[in-house]
Amino acid sequence: MRTPDQKEEHREDIGCLKAIEMFYAYIDGEIDDPESVADFEHHLEHCRSCYSRAEFERLLAERLKSAAAERASHGLRKRLRTLMENF
């Protein structure tokens, strides 16, 4: 996001619908076009609802990544193996 000392240029707002379409690509760092990133960030600076949603999605993604890095307990792995064998 833009720092407070940077000048705000006149930028057309992309609107909530477009921002929602861009959420996951933005959060995952999949948007390569700097102009699209700037448009998305500009919208977040002006829309509290989309900012809150983007922040929630970002925190959720971080939490899922950290949870996925943990190894399941021996008991859980054993129960899952048994379930898969009996399926």
N, C-alpha and C positions, 0 to 999 in steps of 0.2 A: 504494500500500500504506500501511497505517497506520504512523505514526511511533511510535517507542518511548515517547514521553511520553503518547500517547493511551491511555485505559483500554480494555481489551478487554471488550466486552459479551458476554453469553452469547448464542451464536449456534449454531444447529444446523448441523452440517457437511453440505454438499451431496453429499459422496462423490466418488470418482474418476470414475465413469461420467458424472455430470452435469458435472463439471469438464472432462472431455475433450470433451464436446459443446459447451462454451462457449469452448474455447481460441481459435479463430480469430476469433470475434465479439469477444471481449475484446481480443485483440492488435490487431485492426483498429479498435478503438474504436467498435464497432457496438452495444454494450449501452447503452441509454439509461436503464435503470432503476437508480438508485443502490443499491437493495437487492440486486439481482442482482450488481452489481459487488462490493459488500461481501461477499456470500456466497462469490463466487469467490475473492477475495483472502484471506478467512478460511481457505478450504480450502488455498490455496497456502502459507499461513503454517504449516500443520500437516502437510502432506504433501510430503515431500522429493521423491518420485517425480514428482508433478504439477508441483511448482515447477521441477524440472530440465527437464521437457518443455516447460513454458510458456516458460522462459528460452531454450531451444534454438529453439523456434518463433519467438520474438520476434527473436532474433538472425538467424535465417534470413530472416525477412521484411525486416529492415533491409538485409541483404546483397543480397537480390533487388531491392529498390527502388533501391539505389545502383548495381547492375549494369545495371538497365534504363535508368538515366539516361545511361549512357555510350553513345557512338555507335560502331557497328561500324566496323571498318577498311574502307578502300576495297576491298581484296582480298576480304574476306569478303562485302561487299555485292555485288560483281561475281559471285562464285561462286554466291551465292544467287539472283541475278537469272537467271543462266544455267540453274540447276537448275529454277527456276520456269517459264522459257520452254520448256524441254525436257520438262516434265512432261506 
